[in-house]
Amino acid sequence: ALKEQEDALDASIEALSTALKALGEHPANHAKLFVTDEDITSLPCFADDVLFAVKAPAGTTLEVPPPEDL
């Protein structure tokens, strides 16, 4: 019973991931694919964090030193 539920959830996650990827790749949606800083900073998990965004080509590596090293 538990294994069947887990398999069903895995299948649902896979189907939703595929659908979300298809939405993101459809050209008609490209102009709408963004979030604002308010969207991100309003999430409780980021309440006390410093956040910054970087737009870079695929394969770019970003190294950020720990704050105590600055």
C-alpha positions as a Markdown table, in Angstrom:
| # | Residue | x | y | z |
|---|---|---|---|---|
| 1 | Ala | 0.0 | 0.0 | 0.0 |
| 2 | Leu | 2.7 | 2.5 | 1.0 |
| 3 | Lys | 4.9 | 1.5 | -2.0 |
| 4 | Glu | 1.9 | 2.0 | -4.4 |
| 5 | Gln | 1.3 | 5.5 | -2.9 |
| 6 | Glu | 5.0 | 6.4 | -3.2 |
| 7 | Asp | 5.0 | 5.2 | -6.9 |
| 8 | Ala | 1.9 | 7.2 | -7.6 |
| 9 | Leu | 3.4 | 10.3 | -6.1 |
| 10 | Asp | 6.6 | 9.8 | -8.0 |
| 11 | Ala | 4.6 | 9.5 | -11.2 |
| 12 | Ser | 2.7 | 12.7 | -10.4 |
| 13 | Ile | 5.9 | 14.6 | -9.7 |
| 14 | Glu | 7.4 | 13.4 | -13.0 |
| 15 | Ala | 4.3 | 14.4 | -15.0 |
| 16 | Leu | 4.1 | 17.8 | -13.3 |
| 17 | Ser | 7.8 | 18.4 | -13.9 |
| 18 | Thr | 7.4 | 17.5 | -17.6 |
| 19 | Ala | 4.4 | 19.8 | -17.9 |
| 20 | Leu | 6.2 | 22.7 | -16.2 |
| 21 | Lys | 9.3 | 22.2 | -18.4 |
| 22 | Ala | 7.0 | 22.3 | -21.5 |
| 23 | Leu | 5.4 | 25.5 | -20.3 |
| 24 | Gly | 8.8 | 27.1 | -19.8 |
| 25 | Glu | 10.0 | 26.1 | -23.2 |
| 26 | His | 7.0 | 27.2 | -25.2 |
| 27 | Pro | 7.9 | 30.4 | -27.1 |
| 28 | Ala | 4.5 | 32.1 | -26.2 |
| 29 | Asn | 5.5 | 32.0 | -22.5 |
| 30 | His | 9.0 | 33.4 | -22.7 |
| 31 | Ala | 7.9 | 37.0 | -22.0 |
| 32 | Lys | 6.1 | 35.9 | -18.8 |
| 33 | Leu | 8.9 | 33.8 | -17.3 |
| 34 | Phe | 10.2 | 36.0 | -14.5 |
| 35 | Val | 9.9 | 36.5 | -10.7 |
| 36 | Thr | 10.3 | 39.8 | -8.9 |
| 37 | Asp | 12.5 | 40.4 | -5.9 |
| 38 | Glu | 9.3 | 40.8 | -3.9 |
| 39 | Asp | 8.2 | 37.3 | -5.0 |
| 40 | Ile | 11.4 | 35.8 | -3.6 |
| 41 | Thr | 11.9 | 37.9 | -0.4 |
| 42 | Ser | 8.3 | 37.3 | 0.6 |
| 43 | Leu | 9.0 | 33.6 | 1.0 |
| 44 | Pro | 9.5 | 32.8 | 4.7 |
| 45 | Cys | 12.5 | 30.6 | 4.0 |
| 46 | Phe | 14.4 | 33.6 | 2.8 |
| 47 | Ala | 13.2 | 36.1 | 5.5 |
| 48 | Asp | 16.6 | 36.7 | 7.1 |
| 49 | Asp | 18.9 | 36.0 | 4.1 |
| 50 | Val | 20.8 | 38.3 | 1.8 |
| 51 | Leu | 19.9 | 37.3 | -1.8 |
| 52 | Phe | 21.2 | 38.3 | -5.2 |
| 53 | Ala | 20.5 | 37.1 | -8.7 |
| 54 | Val | 23.0 | 36.5 | -11.5 |
| 55 | Lys | 22.1 | 35.9 | -15.1 |
| 56 | Ala | 24.9 | 34.0 | -16.8 |
| 57 | Pro | 25.4 | 31.6 | -19.6 |
| 58 | Ala | 25.1 | 27.8 | -19.0 |
| 59 | Gly | 28.2 | 26.4 | -17.4 |
| 60 | Thr | 29.2 | 29.5 | -15.6 |
| 61 | Thr | 30.7 | 29.0 | -12.1 |
| 62 | Leu | 30.2 | 31.4 | -9.3 |
| 63 | Glu | 32.2 | 31.3 | -6.2 |
| 64 | Val | 31.1 | 33.2 | -3.1 |
| 65 | Pro | 33.3 | 33.3 | -0.1 |
| 66 | Pro | 31.8 | 32.8 | 3.4 |
| 67 | Pro | 30.9 | 36.2 | 5.0 |
| 68 | Glu | 33.7 | 35.7 | 7.6 |
| 69 | Asp | 36.3 | 35.6 | 4.8 |
| 70 | Leu | 35.3 | 39.1 | 3.5 |
